[in-house]
Amino acid sequence: MMSDRDVWVRAGAIFAEHGAGASDYIISQLCDVLGDMEAVQDWRRVANAVDAIEDAVPQ
């Protein structure tokens, strides 16, 4: 299982690379790991973190 820090680091990297297309990238990754429930849970957490980054208001 990924640590909380790893989740946010991965989410930041994905958002930086894919921007608005991050959801499509995450869905493709989930399709690759559906047999591994722990990995699915990790990707769900990463997806939530990407959403939080995308919805954040710049300060």
PDB file with one MODEL, atoms N, CA, C and O in Angstrom:
MODEL        1
ATOM      1  N   MET A   1       0.846  -1.185   0.000  1.00  0.00           N
ATOM      2  CA  MET A   1       0.000   0.000   0.000  1.00  0.00           C
ATOM      3  C   MET A   1       0.889   1.246   0.000  1.00  0.00           C
ATOM      4  O   MET A   1       1.917   1.297   0.675  1.00  0.00           O
ATOM      5  N   MET A   2       0.473   2.228  -0.761  1.00  0.00           N
ATOM      6  CA  MET A   2       1.230   3.472  -0.861  1.00  0.00           C
ATOM      7  C   MET A   2       1.013   4.321   0.396  1.00  0.00           C
ATOM      8  O   MET A   2      -0.068   4.323   0.985  1.00  0.00           O
ATOM      9  N   SER A   3       2.059   5.034   0.786  1.00  0.00           N
ATOM     10  CA  SER A   3       1.917   5.976   1.900  1.00  0.00           C
ATOM     11  C   SER A   3       1.135   7.195   1.408  1.00  0.00           C
ATOM     12  O   SER A   3       1.014   7.408   0.202  1.00  0.00           O
ATOM     13  N   ASP A   4       0.607   7.988   2.332  1.00  0.00           N
ATOM     14  CA  ASP A   4      -0.112   9.206   1.943  1.00  0.00           C
ATOM     15  C   ASP A   4       0.790  10.124   1.127  1.00  0.00           C
ATOM     16  O   ASP A   4       0.351  10.728   0.148  1.00  0.00           O
ATOM     17  N   ARG A   5       2.037  10.225   1.529  1.00  0.00           N
ATOM     18  CA  ARG A   5       2.984  11.079   0.794  1.00  0.00           C
ATOM     19  C   ARG A   5       3.161  10.579  -0.634  1.00  0.00           C
ATOM     20  O   ARG A   5       3.148  11.369  -1.578  1.00  0.00           O
ATOM     21  N   ASP A   6       3.325   9.269  -0.793  1.00  0.00           N
ATOM     22  CA  ASP A   6       3.487   8.696  -2.127  1.00  0.00           C
ATOM     23  C   ASP A   6       2.264   8.969  -3.004  1.00  0.00           C
ATOM     24  O   ASP A   6       2.395   9.242  -4.197  1.00  0.00           O
ATOM     25  N   VAL A   7       1.076   8.894  -2.403  1.00  0.00           N
ATOM     26  CA  VAL A   7      -0.153   9.173  -3.148  1.00  0.00           C
ATOM     27  C   VAL A   7      -0.125  10.597  -3.691  1.00  0.00           C
ATOM     28  O   VAL A   7      -0.416  10.820  -4.866  1.00  0.00           O
ATOM     29  N   TRP A   8       0.230  11.573  -2.831  1.00  0.00           N
ATOM     30  CA  TRP A   8       0.225  12.970  -3.263  1.00  0.00           C
ATOM     31  C   TRP A   8       1.354  13.269  -4.247  1.00  0.00           C
ATOM     32  O   TRP A   8       1.173  14.069  -5.164  1.00  0.00           O
ATOM     33  N   VAL A   9       2.499  12.648  -4.072  1.00  0.00           N
ATOM     34  CA  VAL A   9       3.600  12.837  -5.022  1.00  0.00           C
ATOM     35  C   VAL A   9       3.190  12.294  -6.386  1.00  0.00           C
ATOM     36  O   VAL A   9       3.400  12.951  -7.405  1.00  0.00           O
ATOM     37  N   ARG A  10       2.613  11.109  -6.410  1.00  0.00           N
ATOM     38  CA  ARG A  10       2.173  10.509  -7.681  1.00  0.00           C
ATOM     39  C   ARG A  10       1.088  11.376  -8.317  1.00  0.00           C
ATOM     40  O   ARG A  10       1.112  11.620  -9.523  1.00  0.00           O
ATOM     41  N   ALA A  11       0.134  11.841  -7.502  1.00  0.00           N
ATOM     42  CA  ALA A  11      -0.957  12.672  -8.025  1.00  0.00           C
ATOM     43  C   ALA A  11      -0.409  13.964  -8.628  1.00  0.00           C
ATOM     44  O   ALA A  11      -0.841  14.379  -9.704  1.00  0.00           O
ATOM     45  N   GLY A  12       0.533  14.597  -7.943  1.00  0.00           N
ATOM     46  CA  GLY A  12       1.126  15.826  -8.460  1.00  0.00           C
ATOM     47  C   GLY A  12       1.845  15.604  -9.774  1.00  0.00           C
ATOM     48  O   GLY A  12       1.737  16.412 -10.696  1.00  0.00           O
ATOM     49  N   ALA A  13       2.578  14.508  -9.858  1.00  0.00           N
ATOM     50  CA  ALA A  13       3.299  14.188 -11.091  1.00  0.00           C
ATOM     51  C   ALA A  13       2.341  13.905 -12.240  1.00  0.00           C
ATOM     52  O   ALA A  13       2.570  14.349 -13.365  1.00  0.00           O
ATOM     53  N   ILE A  14       1.279  13.176 -11.965  1.00  0.00           N
ATOM     54  CA  ILE A  14       0.287  12.862 -12.998  1.00  0.00           C
ATOM     55  C   ILE A  14      -0.388  14.143 -13.476  1.00  0.00           C
ATOM     56  O   ILE A  14      -0.539  14.360 -14.678  1.00  0.00           O
ATOM     57  N   PHE A  15      -0.791  14.987 -12.535  1.00  0.00           N
ATOM     58  CA  PHE A  15      -1.463  16.229 -12.931  1.00  0.00           C
ATOM     59  C   PHE A  15      -0.521  17.131 -13.710  1.00  0.00           C
ATOM     60  O   PHE A  15      -0.931  17.771 -14.678  1.00  0.00           O
ATOM     61  N   ALA A  16       0.735  17.187 -13.294  1.00  0.00           N
ATOM     62  CA  ALA A  16       1.706  18.026 -14.007  1.00  0.00           C
ATOM     63  C   ALA A  16       1.910  17.539 -15.442  1.00  0.00           C
ATOM     64  O   ALA A  16       2.072  18.343 -16.360  1.00  0.00           O
ATOM     65  N   GLU A  17       1.899  16.238 -15.623  1.00  0.00           N
ATOM     66  CA  GLU A  17       2.139  15.682 -16.956  1.00  0.00           C
ATOM     67  C   GLU A  17       0.893  15.664 -17.827  1.00  0.00           C
ATOM     68  O   GLU A  17       0.972  15.923 -19.028  1.00  0.00           O
ATOM     69  N   HIS A  18      -0.265  15.357 -17.231  1.00  0.00           N
ATOM     70  CA  HIS A  18      -1.474  15.112 -18.026  1.00  0.00           C
ATOM     71  C   HIS A  18      -2.533  16.205 -17.899  1.00  0.00           C
ATOM     72  O   HIS A  18      -3.443  16.261 -18.727  1.00  0.00           O
ATOM     73  N   GLY A  19      -2.448  17.064 -16.904  1.00  0.00           N
ATOM     74  CA  GLY A  19      -3.423  18.146 -16.732  1.00  0.00           C
ATOM     75  C   GLY A  19      -4.850  17.638 -16.759  1.00  0.00           C
ATOM     76  O   GLY A  19      -5.210  16.728 -16.013  1.00  0.00           O
ATOM     77  N   ALA A  20      -5.660  18.228 -17.620  1.00  0.00           N
ATOM     78  CA  ALA A  20      -7.077  17.860 -17.700  1.00  0.00           C
ATOM     79  C   ALA A  20      -7.279  16.423 -18.175  1.00  0.00           C
ATOM     80  O   ALA A  20      -8.355  15.860 -17.976  1.00  0.00           O
ATOM     81  N   GLY A  21      -6.272  15.822 -18.795  1.00  0.00           N
ATOM     82  CA  GLY A  21      -6.372  14.436 -19.259  1.00  0.00           C
ATOM     83  C   GLY A  21      -5.996  13.423 -18.199  1.00  0.00           C
ATOM     84  O   GLY A  21      -5.891  12.233 -18.493  1.00  0.00           O
ATOM     85  N   ALA A  22      -5.792  13.869 -16.977  1.00  0.00           N
ATOM     86  CA  ALA A  22      -5.363  12.974 -15.896  1.00  0.00           C
ATOM     87  C   ALA A  22      -6.368  11.856 -15.662  1.00  0.00           C
ATOM     88  O   ALA A  22      -5.975  10.725 -15.374  1.00  0.00           O
ATOM     89  N   SER A  23      -7.653  12.151 -15.780  1.00  0.00           N
ATOM     90  CA  SER A  23      -8.676  11.123 -15.548  1.00  0.00           C
ATOM     91  C   SER A  23      -8.528   9.970 -16.530  1.00  0.00           C
ATOM     92  O   SER A  23      -8.634   8.805 -16.146  1.00  0.00           O
ATOM     93  N   ASP A  24      -8.285  10.290 -17.792  1.00  0.00           N
ATOM     94  CA  ASP A  24      -8.108   9.240 -18.801  1.00  0.00           C
ATOM     95  C   ASP A  24      -6.894   8.377 -18.487  1.00  0.00           C
ATOM     96  O   ASP A  24      -6.937   7.156 -18.641  1.00  0.00           O
ATOM     97  N   TYR A  25      -5.816   9.009 -18.049  1.00  0.00           N
ATOM     98  CA  TYR A  25      -4.606   8.264 -17.691  1.00  0.00           C
ATOM     99  C   TYR A  25      -4.885   7.329 -16.515  1.00  0.00           C
ATOM    100  O   TYR A  25      -4.480   6.167 -16.541  1.00  0.00           O
ATOM    101  N   ILE A  26      -5.568   7.821 -15.490  1.00  0.00           N
ATOM    102  CA  ILE A  26      -5.861   7.014 -14.303  1.00  0.00           C
ATOM    103  C   ILE A  26      -6.766   5.845 -14.659  1.00  0.00           C
ATOM    104  O   ILE A  26      -6.562   4.732 -14.174  1.00  0.00           O
ATOM    105  N   ILE A  27      -7.753   6.085 -15.492  1.00  0.00           N
ATOM    106  CA  ILE A  27      -8.646   4.996 -15.914  1.00  0.00           C
ATOM    107  C   ILE A  27      -7.860   3.916 -16.644  1.00  0.00           C
ATOM    108  O   ILE A  27      -8.098   2.728 -16.428  1.00  0.00           O
ATOM    109  N   SER A  28      -6.929   4.310 -17.502  1.00  0.00           N
ATOM    110  CA  SER A  28      -6.135   3.310 -18.212  1.00  0.00           C
ATOM    111  C   SER A  28      -5.269   2.511 -17.246  1.00  0.00           C
ATOM    112  O   SER A  28      -5.075   1.311 -17.442  1.00  0.00           O
ATOM    113  N   GLN A  29      -4.748   3.156 -16.209  1.00  0.00           N
ATOM    114  CA  GLN A  29      -3.941   2.457 -15.220  1.00  0.00           C
ATOM    115  C   GLN A  29      -4.800   1.496 -14.392  1.00  0.00           C
ATOM    116  O   GLN A  29      -4.362   0.390 -14.077  1.00  0.00           O
ATOM    117  N   LEU A  30      -6.008   1.909 -14.044  1.00  0.00           N
ATOM    118  CA  LEU A  30      -6.908   1.039 -13.281  1.00  0.00           C
ATOM    119  C   LEU A  30      -7.246  -0.219 -14.070  1.00  0.00           C
ATOM    120  O   LEU A  30      -7.311  -1.311 -13.506  1.00  0.00           O
ATOM    121  N   CYS A  31      -7.459  -0.069 -15.368  1.00  0.00           N
ATOM    122  CA  CYS A  31      -7.776  -1.231 -16.199  1.00  0.00           C
ATOM    123  C   CYS A  31      -6.627  -2.235 -16.187  1.00  0.00           C
ATOM    124  O   CYS A  31      -6.857  -3.439 -16.301  1.00  0.00           O
ATOM    125  N   ASP A  32      -5.403  -1.753 -16.051  1.00  0.00           N
ATOM    126  CA  ASP A  32      -4.240  -2.636 -16.037  1.00  0.00           C
ATOM    127  C   ASP A  32      -4.086  -3.388 -14.720  1.00  0.00           C
ATOM    128  O   ASP A  32      -3.454  -4.445 -14.698  1.00  0.00           O
ATOM    129  N   VAL A  33      -4.646  -2.876 -13.618  1.00  0.00           N
ATOM    130  CA  VAL A  33      -4.394  -3.476 -12.302  1.00  0.00           C
ATOM    131  C   VAL A  33      -5.643  -4.040 -11.630  1.00  0.00           C
ATOM    132  O   VAL A  33      -5.616  -4.319 -10.432  1.00  0.00           O
ATOM    133  N   LEU A  34      -6.723  -4.212 -12.362  1.00  0.00           N
ATOM    134  CA  LEU A  34      -7.974  -4.642 -11.741  1.00  0.00           C
ATOM    135  C   LEU A  34      -7.866  -5.958 -10.974  1.00  0.00           C
ATOM    136  O   LEU A  34      -8.642  -6.188 -10.046  1.00  0.00           O
ATOM    137  N   GLY A  35      -6.943  -6.805 -11.331  1.00  0.00           N
ATOM    138  CA  GLY A  35      -6.783  -8.060 -10.608  1.00  0.00           C
ATOM    139  C   GLY A  35      -6.101  -7.889  -9.262  1.00  0.00           C
ATOM    140  O   GLY A  35      -6.144  -8.807  -8.443  1.00  0.00           O
ATOM    141  N   ASP A  36      -5.483  -6.769  -9.007  1.00  0.00           N
ATOM    142  CA  ASP A  36      -4.742  -6.511  -7.772  1.00  0.00           C
ATOM    143  C   ASP A  36      -5.497  -5.448  -6.974  1.00  0.00           C
ATOM    144  O   ASP A  36      -5.338  -4.253  -7.223  1.00  0.00           O
ATOM    145  N   MET A  37      -6.319  -5.885  -6.013  1.00  0.00           N
ATOM    146  CA  MET A  37      -7.193  -4.959  -5.290  1.00  0.00           C
ATOM    147  C   MET A  37      -6.419  -3.908  -4.499  1.00  0.00           C
ATOM    148  O   MET A  37      -6.893  -2.782  -4.354  1.00  0.00           O
ATOM    149  N   GLU A  38      -5.247  -4.251  -3.989  1.00  0.00           N
ATOM    150  CA  GLU A  38      -4.458  -3.250  -3.274  1.00  0.00           C
ATOM    151  C   GLU A  38      -4.027  -2.139  -4.215  1.00  0.00           C
ATOM    152  O   GLU A  38      -4.071  -0.964  -3.850  1.00  0.00           O
ATOM    153  N   ALA A  39      -3.616  -2.496  -5.414  1.00  0.00           N
ATOM    154  CA  ALA A  39      -3.231  -1.491  -6.402  1.00  0.00           C
ATOM    155  C   ALA A  39      -4.433  -0.643  -6.805  1.00  0.00           C
ATOM    156  O   ALA A  39      -4.301   0.564  -7.008  1.00  0.00           O
ATOM    157  N   VAL A  40      -5.601  -1.266  -6.921  1.00  0.00           N
ATOM    158  CA  VAL A  40      -6.816  -0.516  -7.258  1.00  0.00           C
ATOM    159  C   VAL A  40      -7.103   0.515  -6.175  1.00  0.00           C
ATOM    160  O   VAL A  40      -7.443   1.657  -6.481  1.00  0.00           O
ATOM    161  N   GLN A  41      -6.971   0.122  -4.911  1.00  0.00           N
ATOM    162  CA  GLN A  41      -7.192   1.056  -3.806  1.00  0.00           C
ATOM    163  C   GLN A  41      -6.188   2.210  -3.873  1.00  0.00           C
ATOM    164  O   GLN A  41      -6.552   3.367  -3.660  1.00  0.00           O
ATOM    165  N   ASP A  42      -4.927   1.893  -4.170  1.00  0.00           N
ATOM    166  CA  ASP A  42      -3.912   2.947  -4.296  1.00  0.00           C
ATOM    167  C   ASP A  42      -4.286   3.921  -5.404  1.00  0.00           C
ATOM    168  O   ASP A  42      -4.208   5.135  -5.213  1.00  0.00           O
ATOM    169  N   TRP A  43      -4.692   3.403  -6.561  1.00  0.00           N
ATOM    170  CA  TRP A  43      -5.036   4.276  -7.677  1.00  0.00           C
ATOM    171  C   TRP A  43      -6.283   5.087  -7.380  1.00  0.00           C
ATOM    172  O   TRP A  43      -6.409   6.215  -7.855  1.00  0.00           O
ATOM    173  N   ARG A  44      -7.210   4.536  -6.602  1.00  0.00           N
ATOM    174  CA  ARG A  44      -8.389   5.304  -6.197  1.00  0.00           C
ATOM    175  C   ARG A  44      -7.961   6.502  -5.351  1.00  0.00           C
ATOM    176  O   ARG A  44      -8.478   7.606  -5.521  1.00  0.00           O
ATOM    177  N   ARG A  45      -7.023   6.279  -4.446  1.00  0.00           N
ATOM    178  CA  ARG A  45      -6.511   7.372  -3.611  1.00  0.00           C
ATOM    179  C   ARG A  45      -5.785   8.408  -4.461  1.00  0.00           C
ATOM    180  O   ARG A  45      -5.936   9.610  -4.245  1.00  0.00           O
ATOM    181  N   VAL A  46      -4.997   7.940  -5.427  1.00  0.00           N
ATOM    182  CA  VAL A  46      -4.288   8.863  -6.323  1.00  0.00           C
ATOM    183  C   VAL A  46      -5.305   9.679  -7.125  1.00  0.00           C
ATOM    184  O   VAL A  46      -5.135  10.888  -7.284  1.00  0.00           O
ATOM    185  N   ALA A  47      -6.346   9.039  -7.625  1.00  0.00           N
ATOM    186  CA  ALA A  47      -7.369   9.746  -8.393  1.00  0.00           C
ATOM    187  C   ALA A  47      -8.039  10.826  -7.548  1.00  0.00           C
ATOM    188  O   ALA A  47      -8.287  11.930  -8.034  1.00  0.00           O
ATOM    189  N   ASN A  48      -8.329  10.517  -6.300  1.00  0.00           N
ATOM    190  CA  ASN A  48      -8.930  11.514  -5.410  1.00  0.00           C
ATOM    191  C   ASN A  48      -7.977  12.681  -5.174  1.00  0.00           C
ATOM    192  O   ASN A  48      -8.402  13.835  -5.116  1.00  0.00           O
ATOM    193  N   ALA A  49      -6.707  12.383  -5.041  1.00  0.00           N
ATOM    194  CA  ALA A  49      -5.720  13.447  -4.838  1.00  0.00           C
ATOM    195  C   ALA A  49      -5.591  14.320  -6.084  1.00  0.00           C
ATOM    196  O   ALA A  49      -5.474  15.541  -5.974  1.00  0.00           O
ATOM    197  N   VAL A  50      -5.613  13.710  -7.262  1.00  0.00           N
ATOM    198  CA  VAL A  50      -5.564  14.483  -8.507  1.00  0.00           C
ATOM    199  C   VAL A  50      -6.782  15.408  -8.590  1.00  0.00           C
ATOM    200  O   VAL A  50      -6.658  16.569  -8.981  1.00  0.00           O
ATOM    201  N   ASP A  51      -7.950  14.892  -8.221  1.00  0.00           N
ATOM    202  CA  ASP A  51      -9.156  15.728  -8.211  1.00  0.00           C
ATOM    203  C   ASP A  51      -8.996  16.909  -7.265  1.00  0.00           C
ATOM    204  O   ASP A  51      -9.376  18.033  -7.596  1.00  0.00           O
ATOM    205  N   ALA A  52      -8.439  16.656  -6.097  1.00  0.00           N
ATOM    206  CA  ALA A  52      -8.235  17.735  -5.117  1.00  0.00           C
ATOM    207  C   ALA A  52      -7.274  18.784  -5.659  1.00  0.00           C
ATOM    208  O   ALA A  52      -7.496  19.981  -5.474  1.00  0.00           O
ATOM    209  N   ILE A  53      -6.207  18.347  -6.328  1.00  0.00           N
ATOM    210  CA  ILE A  53      -5.256  19.288  -6.924  1.00  0.00           C
ATOM    211  C   ILE A  53      -5.937  20.103  -8.016  1.00  0.00           C
ATOM    212  O   ILE A  53      -5.772  21.321  -8.086  1.00  0.00           O
ATOM    213  N   GLU A  54      -6.693  19.434  -8.856  1.00  0.00           N
ATOM    214  CA  GLU A  54      -7.361  20.110  -9.962  1.00  0.00           C
ATOM    215  C   GLU A  54      -8.389  21.125  -9.461  1.00  0.00           C
ATOM    216  O   GLU A  54      -8.560  22.184 -10.065  1.00  0.00           O
ATOM    217  N   ASP A  55      -9.069  20.807  -8.368  1.00  0.00           N
ATOM    218  CA  ASP A  55     -10.106  21.693  -7.833  1.00  0.00           C
ATOM    219  C   ASP A  55      -9.577  22.799  -6.926  1.00  0.00           C
ATOM    220  O   ASP A  55     -10.323  23.695  -6.531  1.00  0.00           O
ATOM    221  N   ALA A  56      -8.306  22.736  -6.602  1.00  0.00           N
ATOM    222  CA  ALA A  56      -7.722  23.720  -5.670  1.00  0.00           C
ATOM    223  C   ALA A  56      -7.748  25.129  -6.267  1.00  0.00           C
ATOM    224  O   ALA A  56      -7.591  25.320  -7.473  1.00  0.00           O
ATOM    225  N   VAL A  57      -7.947  26.086  -5.400  1.00  0.00           N
ATOM    226  CA  VAL A  57      -7.942  27.490  -5.809  1.00  0.00           C
ATOM    227  C   VAL A  57      -6.535  28.048  -5.562  1.00  0.00           C
ATOM    228  O   VAL A  57      -6.034  28.000  -4.439  1.00  0.00           O
ATOM    229  N   PRO A  58      -5.903  28.577  -6.613  1.00  0.00           N
ATOM    230  CA  PRO A  58      -4.559  29.156  -6.415  1.00  0.00           C
ATOM    231  C   PRO A  58      -4.599  30.280  -5.381  1.00  0.00           C
ATOM    232  O   PRO A  58      -5.553  31.054  -5.312  1.00  0.00           O
ATOM    233  N   GLN A  59      -3.554  30.343  -4.596  1.00  0.00           N
ATOM    234  CA  GLN A  59      -3.505  31.387  -3.564  1.00  0.00           C
ATOM    235  C   GLN A  59      -2.495  32.439  -3.904  1.00  0.00           C
ATOM    236  O   GLN A  59      -2.319  33.394  -3.148  1.00  0.00           O
TER     237      GLN A  59
ENDMDL
END
